Amino acid sequence: MTGAPTLGSGARPLVALTSYHEPAKWGVWDQVPAALLPWAYVRQVSDAGGAPILLPPEPSAVPDVLARVDALLLTGGPDVDPARYGTPRDPATQPARPARDESELTALAVAEERGIPVLAICRGIQLLNVARGGSLHQHLPAHAPRTPGRYDSTQIRIAAGTRMAAALGESTTLLCAHHQGIDQVGTGLKAVAWAEDGTIEGTEDPSAPFLVGVQSHPEEGPDTAALFAAFVAAAR
């Protein structure tokens, strides 16, 4: 299975966005299991010219969906199970979400096999690193949000000549909300961005058509549209 579906003239590339499975409340419904995702991801992909579709963490459906889309966006979310990278669980690590881990690892494997663009954000960059045999720091207190539910600004340095630098420049401020990060970098990935304390803020696979990981949350930033534009352009 290689390549992407042929796009008709003027058609928007289909972009699969991974999602949460959480109890939610809306209208008359209360604590109903739902597939959900912050709207910022949808808005950025749509504004960049993509057609976003939600990919629920349902492992059996993933291969069929990934066979039909033109790009994959691995979104933020709960911690990757440390058993996936052979490390005992830290007390600060969140409970495992086996279905989401399995779904997203499968989606990533299909995306890489087909050679379609992948953008991995927050949890996404961590899952990408684990999929490539890397490991994670399970708790980085200095990077956890000072206020739960709020993003903090983080100054990052980006290596010249990378896809991230082409989109965001060699120095920028991004919004972050995470307490884990990359430890050992996975096979084929290259660290391309760093916070002031050396925490890895970005990775890329130089051999892939477009495979970029960002530890912070560019979907929430006001000046990050160029990254999504490059991602969607690669999906064409």
HURAZI-V101379 format. One record per residue. N is the residue number from 1. RES is the residue in three letters. PSI is psi in radians with two decimals (NA if undefined). OMEGA is omega as a letter, one per 30 degrees, with the letter a starting at -180 (999 if undefined). NEAR is the number of other ideal C-beta (glycine too) atoms within 12 Angstrom. Layout:
[[N,RES,PSI,OMEGA,NEAR] [N,RES,PSI,OMEGA,NEAR]]
This chain:
[[1,MET,1.93,a,17] [2,THR,2.80,l,13] [3,GLY,3.05,a,13] [4,ALA,2.78,l,30] [5,PRO,2.57,l,21] [6,THR,2.22,a,11] [7,LEU,2.38,l,21] [8,GLY,2.87,a,12] [9,SER,2.14,l,7] [10,GLY,-0.04,a,9] [11,ALA,2.48,l,16] [12,ARG,2.38,l,24] [13,PRO,2.44,l,35] [14,LEU,2.23,a,33] [15,VAL,2.05,l,45] [16,ALA,2.23,l,46] [17,LEU,2.07,l,45] [18,THR,2.69,a,50] [19,SER,2.97,l,38] [20,TYR,2.76,l,28] [21,HIS,1.77,a,27] [22,GLU,2.69,l,20] [23,PRO,2.36,a,14] [24,ALA,2.84,l,17] [25,LYS,2.25,l,13] [26,TRP,2.56,a,11] [27,GLY,-2.21,l,8] [28,VAL,-0.05,a,7] [29,TRP,2.43,a,11] [30,ASP,2.15,l,11] [31,GLN,0.77,l,11] [32,VAL,2.27,l,15] [33,PRO,2.27,a,17] [34,ALA,2.63,l,20] [35,ALA,2.12,a,25] [36,LEU,2.86,a,24] [37,LEU,2.41,l,32] [38,PRO,2.42,a,24] [39,TRP,-0.40,a,18] [40,ALA,-0.66,l,28] [41,TYR,-0.82,a,39] [42,VAL,-0.79,a,25] [43,ARG,-0.77,a,20] [44,GLN,-0.76,a,37] [45,VAL,-0.77,l,40] [46,SER,-0.78,l,25] [47,ASP,-0.49,l,24] [48,ALA,-0.06,l,34] [49,GLY,0.15,l,27] [50,GLY,2.85,l,36] [51,ALA,1.74,a,28] [52,PRO,2.39,l,37] [53,ILE,2.45,a,29] [54,LEU,2.30,l,29] [55,LEU,1.76,a,39] [56,PRO,2.75,l,28] [57,PRO,1.13,l,37] [58,GLU,1.67,a,23] [59,PRO,-0.64,a,26] [60,SER,-0.44,a,13] [61,ALA,-0.30,a,24] [62,VAL,-0.85,a,31] [63,PRO,-0.69,a,25] [64,ASP,-0.71,l,17] [65,VAL,-0.80,a,29] [66,LEU,-0.38,l,37] [67,ALA,-0.28,a,24] [68,ARG,-0.22,a,27] [69,VAL,2.96,a,36] [70,ASP,-0.16,l,40] [71,ALA,2.82,a,45] [72,LEU,2.27,l,52] [73,LEU,1.97,l,56] [74,LEU,2.03,a,49] [75,THR,3.09,l,47] [76,GLY,2.98,a,41] [77,GLY,-2.77,a,37] [78,PRO,2.91,a,29] [79,ASP,2.49,l,36] [80,VAL,2.43,l,44] [81,ASP,2.11,a,31] [82,PRO,-0.32,l,27] [83,ALA,-0.42,l,18] [84,ARG,-0.41,l,31] [85,TYR,0.39,l,31] [86,GLY,0.65,a,15] [87,THR,2.40,l,22] [88,PRO,2.59,a,12] [89,ARG,2.27,l,20] [90,ASP,2.54,l,19] [91,PRO,-0.44,a,11] [92,ALA,-0.16,a,19] [93,THR,2.40,a,26] [94,GLN,2.79,l,24] [95,PRO,2.59,a,15] [96,ALA,2.55,l,17] [97,ARG,1.40,a,27] [98,PRO,-0.72,a,18] [99,ALA,-0.69,l,26] [100,ARG,-0.75,l,37] [101,ASP,-0.85,a,35] [102,GLU,-0.76,a,26] [103,SER,-0.81,a,35] [104,GLU,-0.61,l,48] [105,LEU,-0.67,l,36] [106,THR,-0.79,l,32] [107,ALA,-0.76,l,44] [108,LEU,-0.74,a,42] [109,ALA,-0.74,l,25] [110,VAL,-0.75,l,31] [111,ALA,-0.75,a,46] [112,GLU,-0.66,l,30] [113,GLU,-0.69,a,20] [114,ARG,-0.31,a,28] [115,GLY,0.41,l,23] [116,ILE,2.74,a,38] [117,PRO,2.52,l,40] [118,VAL,2.25,l,48] [119,LEU,2.16,a,51] [120,ALA,2.11,a,50] [121,ILE,2.29,l,47] [122,CYS,-1.88,l,45] [123,ARG,-0.63,a,40] [124,GLY,-0.76,l,45] [125,ILE,-0.57,l,51] [126,GLN,-0.76,l,49] [127,LEU,-0.73,l,46] [128,LEU,-0.77,a,48] [129,ASN,-0.72,l,42] [130,VAL,-0.71,l,39] [131,ALA,-0.51,l,37] [132,ARG,0.21,l,34] [133,GLY,0.17,l,18] [134,GLY,-3.12,a,31] [135,SER,2.97,a,27] [136,LEU,2.60,l,41] [137,HIS,2.14,a,32] [138,GLN,-0.29,l,30] [139,HIS,2.12,l,22] [140,LEU,1.48,a,30] [141,PRO,-0.61,a,17] [142,ALA,-0.32,a,19] [143,HIS,-0.11,l,33] [144,ALA,2.53,a,26] [145,PRO,2.39,l,22] [146,ARG,-0.59,l,16] [147,THR,2.07,a,9] [148,PRO,2.36,a,10] [149,GLY,0.04,l,10] [150,ARG,2.61,l,14] [151,TYR,2.58,l,28] [152,ASP,2.59,l,24] [153,SER,2.39,l,23] [154,THR,2.20,l,37] [155,GLN,2.24,a,22] [156,ILE,2.65,l,37] [157,ARG,2.36,a,28] [158,ILE,2.35,a,35] [159,ALA,2.39,l,25] [160,ALA,2.63,l,15] [161,GLY,0.15,l,13] [162,THR,2.88,l,30] [163,ARG,-0.67,l,35] [164,MET,-0.77,a,44] [165,ALA,-0.66,l,24] [166,ALA,-0.59,a,23] [167,ALA,-0.67,a,34] [168,LEU,-0.12,a,34] [169,GLY,3.04,a,22] [170,GLU,-0.10,l,20] [171,SER,2.29,a,20] [172,THR,2.95,l,29] [173,THR,2.19,l,26] [174,LEU,2.83,l,39] [175,LEU,2.37,a,31] [176,CYS,2.62,l,38] [177,ALA,1.52,a,30] [178,HIS,2.75,l,42] [179,HIS,0.07,l,30] [180,GLN,2.91,l,39] [181,GLY,3.07,a,42] [182,ILE,2.36,l,43] [183,ASP,-1.59,l,26] [184,GLN,2.23,a,21] [185,VAL,2.37,a,28] [186,GLY,2.86,a,31] [187,THR,2.28,l,17] [188,GLY,-0.17,l,20] [189,LEU,2.65,l,32] [190,LYS,2.24,l,28] [191,ALA,2.26,a,32] [192,VAL,-0.06,a,34] [193,ALA,2.57,a,42] [194,TRP,2.53,l,27] [195,ALA,3.02,a,31] [196,GLU,-0.46,l,17] [197,ASP,0.12,l,17] [198,GLY,-0.12,l,18] [199,THR,2.34,a,31] [200,ILE,2.18,a,41] [201,GLU,-0.11,l,43] [202,GLY,2.53,l,47] [203,THR,2.72,l,44] [204,GLU,2.73,l,41] [205,ASP,1.82,a,33] [206,PRO,-0.34,a,19] [207,SER,-0.20,a,14] [208,ALA,2.68,l,29] [209,PRO,-0.76,l,27] [210,PHE,1.85,l,39] [211,LEU,1.79,a,41] [212,VAL,2.33,l,43] [213,GLY,2.40,l,50] [214,VAL,2.17,a,53] [215,GLN,-0.62,l,44] [216,SER,-2.91,a,43] [217,HIS,1.41,a,36] [218,PRO,-0.35,l,48] [219,GLU,-0.37,a,38] [220,GLU,-0.18,a,31] [221,GLY,2.69,a,28] [222,PRO,-0.31,a,17] [223,ASP,0.61,a,18] [224,THR,0.21,a,33] [225,ALA,-0.53,a,25] [226,ALA,-0.54,l,24] [227,LEU,-0.76,l,43] [228,PHE,-0.59,l,41] [229,ALA,-0.74,l,26] [230,ALA,-0.69,l,32] [231,PHE,-0.87,a,46] [232,VAL,-0.64,l,33] [233,ALA,-0.67,l,26] [234,ALA,-0.50,l,33] [235,ALA,-0.22,l,37] [236,ARG,NA,999,29]]
